Amino acid sequence: MRAPVSELDPATVWHRFRGELRKAVNESTWHIWLERMAFRELEGTTIVLDAPDDIRTWAQARFGRVLNACAEIVLGPGASVRVAAPDEPAPPPRRTVPAPPKAAAAQQLNPRLTFDQFVIGESNRLAHAAALAVAEAPGLAYNPLFICGPPGLGKTHLLHSIANYVHEHGGGMTARYTTAEAFTDHFVAALQGGDMEGFKALYRGVDVLLVDDVQFLAQKAKTEQEFFHTFNVLHQAGAQLVLTSDRLPRDMDALEDRLRERFEAGLVCDVRPADRATRLTILRKRVAQDDVGEVDPQALELIADRVDTNIRALEGALIRVVAFGSLTGRPVTAELAAEVLAGLYPELNRKKKAVTIKEIQEGACEAFGVSMEALLSSSRTQPAAFARQVAMYLARELTGATLPTIGRAFGNRNHTTVLHACRRTSERMAADREAYEAVHSLMRSLAEH
């Protein structure tokens, strides 16, 4: 018997609705159109979803009836679904079904994110091996395990893989996956609701705790303190901790020293952008897994060649190419892929032109408004420091020069300085849209000269 709407918390509604929706459509429809929609809120008996611009209108028009039917299964007759843009302002406050504090921390595991589905390459081999070792022997292999790297390279996949493995093969052991942001939200809700004992039991009573994006704990003093105590209790009890971040512990300057020291006490490993062979394997596996129909192998090779930033962008490009072919009734060929990618990534449609380090330095000076003298100096003031880091990053990306050669071209710096500059630029591009645009704008201008 269905529980009254007033007794259902939003997390339960979303979980049930998502399950009904996935049963109502085929696999390719789910992965191409509906999987990327996210729960925003529950407005009475209306489920409000967030959807990216490229799927929102089509999803509402094409699947509106299916969405509403699934809502009625969960909430009863008259229930409906509204698909909103992620940046659309929330409507005026209205009465909604309140969520109990612990619902804020509920993180549904994705059953598709397993070790079997993870594609291993040179860029992630150590991280995968360490994650598997931790899953097979929690608390005994590497504790804590700290995985770092830019967004979209598989860190979250590894966390879900560990949790899914423990739940299936752990002999009753428990694993909890959360993000630093969800941990913070749940902690605040527990403080306000007077349920700290329940909060502590939830996080300190597990065998494996997996926390994504721990860099977001920085500058949240009370949350950092609570996480510090949670970490200590679990570690002393022999429970396994696995953490991910977009940077190394030593580069998390805003985090308390005592937390950074604990993060570095176990195994720290990184994931890097996948090489071409790994990208191609990922695409082939996704095509087979999602059963998207006939795809020309040359189309996959073209996507693997063109999209090398991260796995999320790679899979997103594949989904868009397949979706475009489905909508237009055209076969998924290399020509179709080139057409779609030319619109998505116009800079990739141009042939990369060989450039010199000198040209990159001159381009960086012009783009960031600094002199060549400042660029090559030891000054750490902005914008000279950022311009220098970007120039070193592009020198590594666009030329065949070795790290020592690049370092000599920038005032006889050593290769570790160049590596640091490349890492800092990658991190800033991942976290700052303006920085990303500035770097890619400079890259395009260099290719056009």
C-alpha positions as CSV (number, residue, x, y, z in Angstrom):
1,M,0.0,0.0,0.0
2,R,1.4,3.4,-1.0
3,A,2.4,5.7,1.9
4,P,0.6,9.0,2.0
5,V,2.5,11.8,0.3
6,S,2.9,13.6,3.6
7,E,4.9,10.7,4.9
8,L,7.3,10.6,2.0
9,D,10.5,12.6,2.2
10,P,11.9,14.0,-1.0
11,A,14.8,11.6,-1.1
12,T,12.4,8.6,-1.1
13,V,10.2,10.2,-3.7
14,W,13.3,10.8,-6.0
15,H,14.6,7.3,-5.4
16,R,11.2,5.7,-6.3
17,F,10.5,8.0,-9.2
18,R,13.9,7.4,-10.7
19,G,13.4,3.7,-10.4
20,E,10.0,3.8,-12.1
21,L,11.3,6.0,-14.9
22,R,14.2,3.7,-15.6
23,K,11.9,0.8,-15.9
24,A,9.6,2.7,-18.3
25,V,12.2,3.4,-21.0
26,N,14.8,1.4,-22.8
27,E,18.5,1.6,-21.9
28,S,19.6,3.9,-24.8
29,T,16.8,6.4,-24.1
30,W,17.7,6.4,-20.4
31,H,21.4,7.1,-20.9
32,I,21.0,9.5,-23.8
33,W,18.2,11.7,-22.5
34,L,17.0,11.1,-19.0
35,E,20.0,10.0,-16.8
36,R,21.4,13.5,-16.6
37,M,18.2,15.0,-15.1
38,A,18.6,15.7,-11.3
39,F,16.1,16.2,-8.5
40,R,15.6,19.8,-7.4
41,E,12.6,19.8,-5.1
42,L,9.1,18.5,-4.4
43,E,6.3,21.2,-4.8
44,G,3.3,19.5,-3.2
45,T,2.6,16.7,-5.8
46,T,4.9,18.2,-8.5
47,I,8.4,16.7,-8.9
48,V,10.7,19.5,-10.1
49,L,13.8,18.3,-12.0
50,D,16.9,20.1,-13.3
51,A,18.0,19.4,-16.8
52,P,20.8,20.8,-19.0
53,D,19.8,23.0,-21.9
54,D,20.6,20.5,-24.6
55,I,18.0,18.0,-23.3
56,R,15.5,20.0,-21.3
57,T,13.0,21.0,-24.1
58,W,13.2,17.6,-25.8
59,A,12.8,15.7,-22.6
60,Q,9.7,17.6,-21.5
61,A,8.1,17.4,-25.0
62,R,9.0,13.9,-25.9
63,F,8.8,12.2,-22.5
64,G,6.3,14.4,-20.6
65,R,3.6,11.8,-20.5
66,V,6.0,9.1,-19.2
67,L,7.4,11.5,-16.6
68,N,3.9,12.3,-15.3
69,A,2.9,8.7,-15.3
70,C,5.9,7.7,-13.2
71,A,5.1,10.6,-10.8
72,E,1.5,9.3,-10.4
73,I,2.8,5.8,-9.6
74,V,4.9,7.3,-6.8
75,L,2.7,10.1,-5.5
76,G,-0.8,9.2,-6.7
77,P,-3.3,10.6,-9.2
78,G,-2.8,14.1,-10.3
79,A,1.0,14.2,-9.6
80,S,3.1,15.8,-12.3
81,V,6.7,16.6,-13.3
82,R,8.2,20.0,-14.2
83,V,11.6,20.1,-15.9
84,A,13.6,23.3,-15.1
85,A,16.9,24.7,-16.2
86,P,19.7,24.3,-13.6
87,D,20.1,28.1,-13.2
88,E,16.3,28.9,-13.2
89,P,15.3,30.8,-10.1
90,A,13.3,28.8,-7.6
91,P,9.6,29.7,-7.4
92,P,8.3,31.6,-4.4
93,P,8.3,29.5,-1.2
94,R,5.4,27.2,-0.8
95,R,4.6,24.3,1.5
96,T,6.7,21.3,0.6
97,V,7.2,17.9,2.2
98,P,10.0,18.4,4.8
99,A,12.9,16.0,4.7
100,P,14.2,14.4,7.9
101,P,17.8,15.5,8.6
102,K,19.3,12.1,7.6
103,A,17.8,12.3,4.1
104,A,20.2,15.1,3.4
105,A,23.1,12.7,3.5
106,A,21.5,9.9,1.5
107,Q,23.7,9.3,-1.5
108,Q,22.3,6.7,-3.9
109,L,25.0,4.4,-5.3
110,N,25.0,3.9,-9.1
111,P,24.9,0.2,-9.7
112,R,26.6,0.7,-13.1
113,L,29.7,2.1,-11.6
114,T,31.7,-1.0,-10.8
115,F,35.2,-2.3,-11.2
116,D,34.1,-4.4,-14.2
117,Q,33.0,-1.2,-16.0
118,F,36.1,0.8,-15.1
119,V,38.5,1.1,-18.1
120,I,42.1,0.8,-16.9
121,G,44.9,2.7,-18.6
122,E,48.3,4.0,-17.7
123,S,46.7,7.2,-16.4
124,N,44.7,5.4,-13.7
125,R,46.3,2.0,-13.2
126,L,47.7,2.8,-9.7
127,A,44.4,4.3,-8.5
128,H,42.4,1.4,-9.7
129,A,44.7,-1.2,-8.2
130,A,44.6,0.6,-4.8
131,A,40.9,1.0,-4.9
132,L,40.4,-2.7,-5.6
133,A,42.8,-3.7,-2.9
134,V,40.9,-1.5,-0.4
135,A,37.5,-3.0,-1.5
136,E,38.9,-6.5,-1.0
137,A,40.4,-5.9,2.3
138,P,39.0,-2.7,4.0
139,G,41.1,-1.2,6.7
140,L,44.1,-3.5,5.9
141,A,45.5,-2.3,2.6
142,Y,45.9,1.5,2.4
143,N,44.2,3.5,5.0
144,P,43.4,6.2,4.2
145,L,43.4,6.0,0.4
146,F,43.5,9.5,-1.1
147,I,42.8,9.7,-4.9
148,C,43.4,13.1,-6.6
149,G,43.0,14.6,-10.0
150,P,41.0,17.0,-12.2
151,P,37.2,16.5,-12.5
152,G,35.8,13.9,-14.9
153,L,38.6,11.3,-14.8
154,G,36.9,8.5,-12.8
155,K,37.5,9.3,-9.1
156,T,33.7,9.1,-8.3
157,H,33.5,5.9,-10.4
158,L,36.2,4.3,-8.2
159,L,34.3,5.3,-5.0
160,H,31.1,3.8,-6.2
161,S,33.0,0.7,-7.3
162,I,34.4,0.2,-3.8
163,A,31.0,0.7,-2.1
164,N,29.2,-1.6,-4.6
165,Y,31.9,-4.3,-4.1
166,V,31.7,-4.1,-0.3
167,H,27.9,-4.4,-0.4
168,E,28.1,-7.4,-2.7
169,H,31.1,-9.3,-1.4
170,G,31.9,-7.8,2.0
171,G,30.0,-10.4,4.1
172,G,27.7,-7.9,5.7
173,M,30.2,-5.1,6.0
174,T,28.7,-1.6,5.5
175,A,29.9,1.2,3.2
176,R,28.7,4.8,3.0
177,Y,29.4,7.1,0.1
178,T,28.9,10.8,0.4
179,T,30.4,14.1,-0.8
180,A,32.0,16.7,1.4
181,E,29.1,19.0,0.5
182,A,26.5,16.5,1.5
183,F,28.4,15.8,4.7
184,T,28.4,19.5,5.5
185,D,24.7,19.8,4.8
186,H,23.8,16.8,6.9
187,F,26.0,18.1,9.8
188,V,24.3,21.5,9.7
189,A,20.9,19.9,9.6
190,A,21.8,17.6,12.5
191,L,23.0,20.6,14.6
192,Q,19.8,22.5,13.9
193,G,17.6,19.5,14.5
194,G,19.3,18.3,17.6
195,D,20.2,14.9,16.1
196,M,24.0,14.8,16.5
197,E,23.9,11.3,17.9
198,G,22.0,10.1,14.9
199,F,24.5,11.9,12.6
200,K,27.5,10.3,14.4
201,A,26.0,6.9,14.3
202,L,25.4,7.2,10.6
203,Y,29.0,8.1,9.8
204,R,31.0,6.5,12.5
205,G,29.1,3.2,12.5
206,V,30.3,2.0,9.1
207,D,33.1,-0.2,7.9
208,V,34.0,1.9,4.9
209,L,33.5,5.7,4.5
210,L,34.0,7.2,1.1
211,V,34.0,10.9,0.7
212,D,34.1,12.7,-2.6
213,D,35.6,16.2,-3.2
214,V,37.1,16.7,0.3
215,Q,38.6,20.0,-0.9
216,F,35.1,21.5,-0.2
217,L,35.6,21.0,3.6
218,A,38.1,23.9,3.5
219,Q,37.1,27.0,5.5
220,K,34.1,25.4,7.2
221,A,35.6,25.3,10.7
222,K,32.9,23.4,12.5
223,T,32.5,20.9,9.7
224,E,36.3,20.4,9.5
225,Q,36.4,19.7,13.2
226,E,33.5,17.2,13.0
227,F,35.1,15.5,10.1
228,F,38.5,15.4,11.9
229,H,36.8,13.5,14.9
230,T,34.9,11.2,12.5
231,F,38.1,10.4,10.7
232,N,39.9,9.6,14.0
233,V,37.1,7.4,15.4
234,L,36.9,5.4,12.2
235,H,40.6,5.0,11.7
236,Q,41.2,4.0,15.3
237,A,38.4,1.4,14.9
238,G,40.1,-0.1,11.8
239,A,37.5,1.2,9.4
240,Q,38.5,2.1,5.9
241,L,38.5,5.7,4.6
242,V,38.7,6.6,1.0
243,L,38.9,10.3,-0.1
244,T,39.0,12.1,-3.4
245,S,40.0,15.7,-4.3
246,D,40.9,17.7,-7.3
247,R,44.3,18.4,-5.8
248,L,47.1,16.9,-3.6
249,P,46.7,17.2,0.2
250,R,49.7,19.5,0.4
251,D,48.1,21.9,-2.1
252,M,44.9,22.3,0.0
253,D,46.2,25.4,1.7
254,A,42.8,26.4,3.2
255,L,42.4,23.1,5.1
256,E,43.5,22.6,8.6
257,D,47.1,21.1,8.9
258,R,45.9,18.2,11.1
259,L,43.5,17.1,8.4
260,R,46.1,17.4,5.6
261,E,48.5,15.4,7.7
262,R,46.0,12.6,8.1
263,F,45.1,12.6,4.4
264,E,48.8,12.1,3.5
265,A,49.3,9.4,6.1
266,G,48.1,6.6,3.8
267,L,48.5,6.1,0.1
268,V,48.1,9.2,-2.2
269,C,47.7,8.4,-5.9
270,D,46.5,10.4,-8.8
271,V,44.4,10.0,-12.0
272,R,45.5,11.8,-15.1
273,P,43.7,12.4,-18.5
274,A,43.3,9.1,-20.4
275,D,45.5,8.4,-23.4
276,R,44.0,7.7,-26.8
277,A,43.9,3.9,-26.4
278,T,42.0,4.2,-23.1
279,R,39.6,6.8,-24.5
280,L,38.8,4.5,-27.4
281,T,38.2,1.5,-25.1
282,I,35.9,3.7,-23.0
283,L,33.8,4.6,-26.0
284,R,33.6,1.0,-27.3
285,K,32.6,-0.2,-23.9
286,R,29.9,2.5,-23.6
287,V,28.5,1.6,-27.0
288,A,28.3,-2.1,-26.1
289,Q,26.9,-1.5,-22.6
290,D,24.2,1.0,-23.6
291,D,23.2,-0.9,-26.7
292,V,22.9,2.3,-28.8
293,G,22.9,0.5,-32.1
294,E,25.3,0.5,-35.0
295,V,28.2,3.0,-34.6
296,D,31.0,3.2,-37.2
297,P,34.3,2.4,-35.6
298,Q,35.8,5.4,-37.4
299,A,33.3,7.6,-35.6
300,L,34.6,6.4,-32.3
301,E,38.2,7.0,-33.4
302,L,37.4,10.5,-34.4
303,I,35.7,11.2,-31.0
304,A,38.7,9.7,-29.2
305,D,41.0,11.9,-31.2
306,R,39.0,15.1,-30.7
307,V,37.9,15.0,-27.1
308,D,40.8,14.4,-24.8
309,T,40.0,16.6,-21.8
310,N,38.2,14.2,-19.5
311,I,36.1,11.0,-19.5
312,R,32.9,12.9,-18.7
313,A,33.3,15.1,-21.8
314,L,34.2,12.1,-23.9
315,E,31.1,10.2,-22.9
316,G,29.0,13.3,-23.3
317,A,30.3,13.8,-26.9
318,L,29.4,10.2,-27.7
319,I,25.9,10.6,-26.3
320,R,25.3,13.8,-28.4
321,V,26.6,12.2,-31.6
322,V,24.3,9.1,-31.1
323,A,21.4,11.3,-30.2
324,F,21.9,13.5,-33.2
325,G,22.0,10.4,-35.5
326,S,18.8,9.0,-33.8
327,L,16.9,12.3,-34.2
328,T,17.9,12.9,-37.8
329,G,17.6,9.2,-38.9
330,R,21.3,9.2,-40.1
331,P,23.8,6.5,-39.4
332,V,26.5,7.2,-36.9
333,T,29.5,7.7,-39.1
334,A,32.7,9.6,-38.9
335,E,31.2,12.3,-41.0
336,L,28.3,12.7,-38.6
337,A,30.6,12.7,-35.6
338,A,32.8,15.4,-37.2
339,E,29.7,17.5,-37.9
340,V,28.4,17.3,-34.3
341,L,31.8,17.8,-32.7
342,A,32.4,20.9,-34.9
343,G,29.4,22.5,-33.3
344,L,30.3,21.3,-29.8
345,Y,34.0,22.0,-29.9
346,P,34.7,24.4,-32.7
347,E,38.4,24.8,-31.7
348,L,38.9,21.0,-32.3
349,N,37.7,21.4,-35.9
350,R,40.9,23.2,-36.8
351,K,44.2,21.5,-37.4
352,K,46.6,22.1,-34.6
353,K,49.5,24.3,-35.8
354,A,53.0,23.8,-34.4
355,V,53.9,26.8,-32.3
356,T,57.1,27.8,-30.5
357,I,57.7,28.5,-26.9
358,K,58.5,32.1,-27.9
359,E,55.2,32.5,-29.7
360,I,53.3,31.1,-26.6
361,Q,55.1,33.5,-24.3
362,E,54.3,36.5,-26.6
363,G,50.6,35.3,-26.8
364,A,50.4,35.0,-23.0
365,C,51.9,38.5,-22.6
366,E,49.3,40.0,-25.0
367,A,46.3,38.0,-23.6
368,F,47.0,38.8,-19.9
369,G,48.5,42.3,-20.3
370,V,51.9,41.6,-18.9
371,S,55.4,42.4,-20.2
372,M,57.9,39.8,-21.3
373,E,60.2,40.9,-18.5
374,A,57.4,40.3,-15.9
375,L,56.6,36.9,-17.5
376,L,60.1,35.7,-17.2
377,S,60.8,37.2,-13.8
378,S,60.4,35.6,-10.4
379,S,57.5,37.8,-9.5
380,R,54.5,36.0,-7.9
381,T,52.1,38.8,-8.3
382,Q,49.0,38.5,-10.4
383,P,48.5,38.5,-13.4
384,A,52.1,37.8,-14.2
385,A,52.2,34.5,-12.1
386,F,49.0,33.2,-13.8
387,A,50.2,34.2,-17.2
388,R,53.5,32.4,-16.6
389,Q,51.7,29.3,-15.4
390,V,49.4,29.3,-18.4
391,A,52.3,29.8,-20.8
392,M,54.2,26.9,-19.3
393,Y,51.1,24.7,-19.5
394,L,50.6,25.6,-23.2
395,A,54.3,25.0,-23.9
396,R,53.9,21.5,-22.6
397,E,50.6,20.9,-24.5
398,L,51.4,22.5,-27.8
399,T,55.1,21.8,-28.3
400,G,57.3,18.8,-28.1
401,A,59.7,20.5,-25.7
402,T,60.9,18.6,-22.6
403,L,60.2,20.0,-19.2
404,P,63.8,21.1,-18.6
405,T,63.7,22.9,-22.0
406,I,60.6,24.7,-21.1
407,G,62.0,25.6,-17.7
408,R,65.2,27.1,-19.3
409,A,63.0,29.2,-21.6
410,F,61.3,30.7,-18.6
411,G,64.3,32.1,-16.8
412,N,66.2,28.9,-16.1
413,R,63.5,27.3,-13.9
414,N,63.8,23.6,-13.1
415,H,61.4,20.9,-14.4
416,T,59.5,20.6,-11.1
417,T,58.5,24.3,-11.4
418,V,57.1,23.6,-14.8
419,L,55.2,20.6,-13.5
420,H,53.7,22.6,-10.7
421,A,52.6,25.4,-13.1
422,C,50.9,22.8,-15.4
423,R,49.1,21.3,-12.4
424,R,48.0,24.6,-11.0
425,T,46.7,25.7,-14.4
426,S,44.7,22.5,-14.8
427,E,43.2,22.9,-11.4
428,R,42.2,26.5,-12.0
429,M,40.7,25.6,-15.3
430,A,38.6,22.9,-13.7
431,A,37.4,25.2,-10.9
432,D,37.1,28.5,-12.7
433,R,35.1,28.9,-15.9
434,E,36.7,32.3,-16.7
435,A,40.2,30.8,-16.5
436,Y,39.1,27.9,-18.7
437,E,37.8,30.3,-21.3
438,A,41.0,32.4,-21.1
439,V,43.3,29.5,-21.7
440,H,41.2,28.0,-24.5
441,S,40.9,31.5,-26.2
442,L,44.7,31.8,-26.1
443,M,45.1,28.3,-27.5
444,R,42.7,29.1,-30.4
445,S,44.6,32.3,-31.2
446,L,47.9,30.5,-31.2
447,A,46.5,27.9,-33.6
448,E,45.2,30.6,-36.0
449,H,48.5,32.5,-36.3
